Amino acid sequence: MTTTTLKIADLQSRVEAIFRKAGLNSVQFEALARVIVAGERDACKSHGIYRIEGALRTVKAGKVKPDAVPVLDLNEGSAIVKVNADGGFANPAFELGLPALAERARKLGIAALVINDCTHFSALWPEVEGVTGKGLAGLVMCPSYATVAPTGGKTPLLGTNPFAFGWPRVDASPYVFDFATSVAARGEIELHRRAGKPLPEGWAIDAQGNPTTDPEAALAGAMLPFGGHKGAAIGTMIELLAGIMIGDLTSPEVLDYLGTTTLAPFHGELIIAMSPQAFAQGRAGDPFARAEVLFDAIVGSGARLPSQRRFAARAKSEADGITLTAAEMEHLDRLLDKGLDAVA
């Protein structure tokens, strides 16, 4: 197989150029390129350059503002910082709000960043790692569009509703998990469809509510929550906290707004940052040192900490570059050449 290896900065430039050609302003295209390249860097193919086409399709459909400039509301005296994404993508809105969120969390012990009116297509670990990079623990969540049937139901009502957590570590990569509350991310089903591969059992049901391993039937039917009723309950919690509580859309409302699942979803996002030192104040022991005892015990038992493979892939990419197939390079070239005309 013919491959091309690019430096991270070179891939960043290529992705930025694609979005610039499509009419995005620098506020939008720089943040989008960073998160997409981070996906490729960390070998998260379902959230790497694969996501460019969907973002462009959403711009072309007029469902996201390519020239949006997010607006920060510090909401003085409150633990809540707000950013209105101005109808643009979530990533530049998060980057704008993160410094204020961190400052507020260090001052008060806990703070929340609410992002409203945004389009979100990426993983949540970039946000979580932004929080842990400030020495804070973080929780991040958002709804999606209705593609997941609650346990026992046949109709899609919940989103894949990703949920992420991060804990900062000294001289080590943070403890991070990031997962959809469905059995798998919708992007994984799309990747199976493109590859002509059947799905694992238990991922999805068809439009009649029957179990299916056919990606086409799954995309026309519904995905299933992980862990049965437990995943469905967590997914519902995210609808409440990161949709209704912050005054933004729930997953069924997102689907009504878009009219399709082929576009990136438009909704809100909730990020909570916490200071371990503030919470542990007055109690014996350093919370970071105590956490390391727990992590050492997990690893010592033969288990693996979440995200370790991703961090290993990151280290390799930083040392050797990012390797793309000939088909992937041709896809990037086509997107750059044709811009929005490259997508339906």
ABEGO torsion letter per residue (X at the ends): XBBBBBBAAAAAAAAAAAAAAAGBBAAAAAAAAAAAAAAAAAGBAAABAAAAAAAAAAAAAGABBAABBBBBBAGBGBABBBBBAGGBBAAAAAAAAAAAAAAAAAAAGBBBBBBBGBBBABBAAAAAAAAAAAGBBBBBBBBBBBABBBBGBABBABBAGBBBBBBBBBGBBBBBBBBBABABBAAAAAAAAAAGBBBBBGABBBAAGBBBABAAAAAABBBBBBGEAAAAAAAAAAAAAABAAAGBBBAAAAAAAAGBAABBBBBBBBBBBBBAAAAABGBBEBAAAAAAAAAAAAAAAGBBBBGAAAAAAAAAAAAAEBBBBAAAAAAAAAAAAAEAAABX
